[in-house]
Amino acid sequence: MNYDGLLLRLPNEIKYFLAVFILVLSVGYFTGLLFVAQTETTNPDGIEENYLGNEDDPDAEVMKFEKGEREMLTIIHTHVLSMSFIFFLFGGILLITRLPKKLKFFLIIEPFFSIIATFGGIYLVWKGFLWMKYIVMLSGLLMTAIFTAGVLIIFYQIFFKKEILKP
């Protein structure tokens, strides 16, 4: 079955359904990023502070305490499961876009590695492997860049790109 470019050939009702889904998914994803910004975990030191606390810093504006094991496992469990479903559904839609095969494969598969690197890295930071905060930062940025690129590709192909019929 040739599914490359199938998105371009779908009826408008299905295209609009997928577009609305991607729009709502994006609102949820980017709202999550706003939460990350609120917790000041948009830089490596903020990541460390968020999970290990800052109660030893007398100059801290907001007091943060080290997360307990139960809280860490809950954070990691819920994020890995929910992000896996997000990128499974998202990848399914990207799969039917018209893109070069290697690029499409990268956009579909890489987020799963970023999920493991990001949330596994957060756990390892909490366990004392402080250098992992840089991996967490990079994998989170890569995951967000891929999500953003995928959203733009899907919207472009739904609303602007027309199927070229081959003779």
C-alpha positions as a LaTeX table, in Angstrom:
\begin{tabular}{lrrr}
\hline
Residue & $x$ (\AA) & $y$ (\AA) & $z$ (\AA) \\
\hline
Met1 & 0.00 & 0.00 & 0.00 \\
Asn2 & 1.34 & 3.41 & $-0.94$ \\
Tyr3 & 0.56 & 5.79 & 1.91 \\
Asp4 & 3.09 & 8.50 & 0.94 \\
Gly5 & 1.08 & 11.64 & 0.25 \\
Leu6 & $-2.22$ & 10.04 & 1.29 \\
Leu7 & $-3.00$ & 13.15 & 3.34 \\
Leu8 & $-3.16$ & 15.13 & 0.10 \\
Arg9 & $-5.76$ & 12.76 & $-1.34$ \\
Leu10 & $-8.08$ & 12.56 & 1.66 \\
Pro11 & $-11.53$ & 14.15 & 1.54 \\
Asn12 & $-11.75$ & 17.62 & 3.07 \\
Glu13 & $-13.82$ & 16.35 & 5.99 \\
Ile14 & $-11.00$ & 14.05 & 7.11 \\
Lys15 & $-8.36$ & 16.72 & 6.48 \\
Tyr16 & $-10.25$ & 19.22 & 8.63 \\
Phe17 & $-10.80$ & 16.63 & 11.35 \\
Leu18 & $-7.04$ & 15.96 & 11.43 \\
Ala19 & $-6.28$ & 19.70 & 11.36 \\
Val20 & $-8.54$ & 20.38 & 14.34 \\
Phe21 & $-6.98$ & 17.45 & 16.21 \\
Ile22 & $-3.45$ & 18.77 & 15.51 \\
Leu23 & $-4.55$ & 22.27 & 16.56 \\
Val24 & $-5.94$ & 21.06 & 19.90 \\
Leu25 & $-2.92$ & 18.78 & 20.42 \\
Ser26 & $-0.66$ & 21.78 & 19.79 \\
Val27 & $-2.54$ & 23.90 & 22.32 \\
Gly28 & $-1.96$ & 21.16 & 24.89 \\
Tyr29 & 1.69 & 20.67 & 23.96 \\
Phe30 & 2.58 & 24.36 & 23.99 \\
Thr31 & 0.60 & 24.95 & 27.20 \\
Gly32 & 2.86 & 22.30 & 28.74 \\
Leu33 & 5.85 & 24.33 & 27.56 \\
Leu34 & 4.39 & 27.40 & 29.26 \\
Phe35 & 4.28 & 25.37 & 32.46 \\
Val36 & 7.95 & 24.42 & 31.96 \\
Ala37 & 8.77 & 28.13 & 31.63 \\
Gln38 & 6.81 & 28.87 & 34.83 \\
Thr39 & 8.87 & 26.31 & 36.74 \\
Glu40 & 12.07 & 27.92 & 35.38 \\
Thr41 & 13.28 & 24.63 & 33.90 \\
Thr42 & 14.16 & 26.15 & 30.55 \\
Asn43 & 17.88 & 26.10 & 31.38 \\
Pro44 & 20.17 & 23.40 & 32.80 \\
Asp45 & 20.48 & 24.96 & 36.27 \\
Gly46 & 16.71 & 25.40 & 36.49 \\
Ile47 & 16.25 & 21.71 & 35.64 \\
Glu48 & 18.60 & 20.73 & 38.46 \\
Glu49 & 16.95 & 23.12 & 40.93 \\
Asn50 & 13.43 & 21.99 & 40.05 \\
Tyr51 & 14.10 & 18.36 & 40.95 \\
Leu52 & 16.82 & 18.67 & 43.62 \\
Gly53 & 15.54 & 21.80 & 45.34 \\
Asn54 & 17.25 & 25.04 & 46.32 \\
Glu55 & 16.72 & 25.15 & 50.06 \\
Asp56 & 20.49 & 25.72 & 50.55 \\
Asp57 & 20.39 & 28.93 & 48.48 \\
Pro58 & 19.62 & 31.93 & 50.70 \\
Asp59 & 19.21 & 34.16 & 47.61 \\
Ala60 & 16.50 & 32.01 & 45.98 \\
Glu61 & 13.41 & 33.99 & 45.05 \\
Val62 & 11.17 & 30.91 & 45.22 \\
Met63 & 11.93 & 28.10 & 47.64 \\
Lys64 & 11.96 & 24.68 & 45.97 \\
Phe65 & 12.34 & 21.37 & 47.75 \\
Glu66 & 13.82 & 18.14 & 46.44 \\
Lys67 & 11.17 & 15.91 & 44.92 \\
Gly68 & 10.47 & 12.61 & 46.64 \\
Glu69 & 10.73 & 9.24 & 44.91 \\
Arg70 & 6.97 & 8.82 & 44.63 \\
Glu71 & 6.60 & 12.26 & 43.01 \\
Met72 & 9.46 & 11.57 & 40.58 \\
Leu73 & 8.01 & 8.23 & 39.53 \\
Thr74 & 4.60 & 9.83 & 39.03 \\
Ile75 & 6.06 & 12.64 & 36.89 \\
Ile76 & 8.08 & 10.24 & 34.76 \\
His77 & 5.32 & 7.63 & 34.45 \\
Thr78 & 2.61 & 10.10 & 33.37 \\
His79 & 4.84 & 12.02 & 30.98 \\
Val80 & 6.35 & 8.97 & 29.26 \\
Leu81 & 2.92 & 7.41 & 28.73 \\
Ser82 & 1.15 & 10.58 & 27.59 \\
Met83 & 4.00 & 11.77 & 25.36 \\
Ser84 & 4.22 & 8.31 & 23.78 \\
Phe85 & 0.55 & 8.49 & 22.84 \\
Ile86 & 0.93 & 12.05 & 21.58 \\
Phe87 & 3.81 & 11.11 & 19.29 \\
Phe88 & 2.17 & 7.84 & 18.23 \\
Leu89 & $-0.91$ & 9.70 & 16.97 \\
Phe90 & 1.18 & 12.58 & 15.63 \\
Gly91 & 3.51 & 10.16 & 13.83 \\
Gly92 & 0.54 & 8.38 & 12.29 \\
Ile93 & $-0.55$ & 11.61 & 10.66 \\
Leu94 & 3.00 & 12.50 & 9.59 \\
Leu95 & 3.26 & 9.03 & 8.07 \\
Ile96 & 0.65 & 9.93 & 5.44 \\
Thr97 & 2.25 & 13.25 & 4.43 \\
Arg98 & 4.37 & 13.59 & 1.32 \\
Leu99 & 7.97 & 13.87 & 2.49 \\
Pro100 & 11.28 & 12.26 & 1.65 \\
Lys101 & 11.32 & 8.83 & 3.27 \\
Lys102 & 14.40 & 9.41 & 5.49 \\
Leu103 & 13.10 & 12.76 & 6.76 \\
Lys104 & 9.68 & 11.26 & 7.47 \\
Phe105 & 11.26 & 8.32 & 9.32 \\
Phe106 & 13.35 & 10.70 & 11.43 \\
Leu107 & 10.37 & 12.91 & 12.31 \\
Ile108 & 8.29 & 9.88 & 13.29 \\
Ile109 & 10.86 & 7.86 & 15.27 \\
Glu110 & 13.14 & 10.42 & 16.94 \\
Pro111 & 10.57 & 11.83 & 19.41 \\
Phe112 & 10.41 & 8.45 & 21.14 \\
Phe113 & 14.16 & 8.59 & 21.78 \\
Ser114 & 13.77 & 12.18 & 23.02 \\
Ile115 & 11.04 & 11.09 & 25.43 \\
Ile116 & 13.36 & 8.49 & 26.96 \\
Ala117 & 16.34 & 10.89 & 27.00 \\
Thr118 & 14.30 & 13.73 & 28.51 \\
Phe119 & 12.45 & 11.88 & 31.25 \\
Gly120 & 15.13 & 9.27 & 31.87 \\
Gly121 & 17.56 & 12.18 & 32.10 \\
Ile122 & 15.34 & 13.96 & 34.61 \\
Tyr123 & 15.35 & 10.84 & 36.76 \\
Leu124 & 19.14 & 10.58 & 36.49 \\
Val125 & 19.54 & 14.27 & 37.44 \\
Trp126 & 17.41 & 13.53 & 40.51 \\
Lys127 & 19.70 & 10.55 & 41.27 \\
Gly128 & 22.74 & 12.87 & 41.19 \\
Phe129 & 24.02 & 12.58 & 37.62 \\
Leu130 & 24.00 & 16.36 & 37.21 \\
Trp131 & 25.58 & 16.35 & 33.73 \\
Met132 & 22.34 & 14.78 & 32.44 \\
Lys133 & 20.64 & 18.19 & 32.77 \\
Tyr134 & 22.32 & 19.11 & 29.45 \\
Ile135 & 20.94 & 15.98 & 27.77 \\
Val136 & 17.49 & 16.78 & 29.17 \\
Met137 & 17.74 & 20.30 & 27.76 \\
Leu138 & 18.89 & 19.17 & 24.30 \\
Ser139 & 16.41 & 16.30 & 23.99 \\
Gly140 & 13.54 & 18.53 & 25.10 \\
Leu141 & 14.52 & 21.17 & 22.54 \\
Leu142 & 14.80 & 18.54 & 19.79 \\
Met143 & 11.42 & 17.04 & 20.70 \\
Thr144 & 9.81 & 20.48 & 20.56 \\
Ala145 & 11.51 & 21.37 & 17.27 \\
Ile146 & 10.28 & 18.13 & 15.69 \\
Phe147 & 6.75 & 18.68 & 17.02 \\
Thr148 & 6.70 & 22.24 & 15.66 \\
Ala149 & 8.10 & 21.19 & 12.28 \\
Gly150 & 5.59 & 18.36 & 12.04 \\
Val151 & 2.67 & 20.66 & 12.85 \\
Leu152 & 3.78 & 23.09 & 10.13 \\
Ile153 & 4.23 & 20.27 & 7.60 \\
Ile154 & 0.79 & 18.81 & 8.36 \\
Phe155 & $-0.99$ & 22.17 & 8.22 \\
Tyr156 & 0.82 & 23.13 & 5.00 \\
Gln157 & $-0.15$ & 19.87 & 3.33 \\
Ile158 & $-3.77$ & 20.07 & 4.54 \\
Phe159 & $-4.42$ & 23.69 & 3.61 \\
Phe160 & $-1.96$ & 24.72 & 0.88 \\
Lys161 & $-0.47$ & 21.79 & $-0.99$ \\
Lys162 & $-2.52$ & 20.18 & $-3.71$ \\
Glu163 & $-2.09$ & 16.63 & $-4.99$ \\
Ile164 & $-0.38$ & 16.48 & $-8.35$ \\
Leu165 & $-2.05$ & 13.79 & $-10.38$ \\
Lys166 & 0.34 & 11.59 & $-12.28$ \\
Pro167 & $-0.71$ & 10.49 & $-15.75$ \\
\hline
\end{tabular}
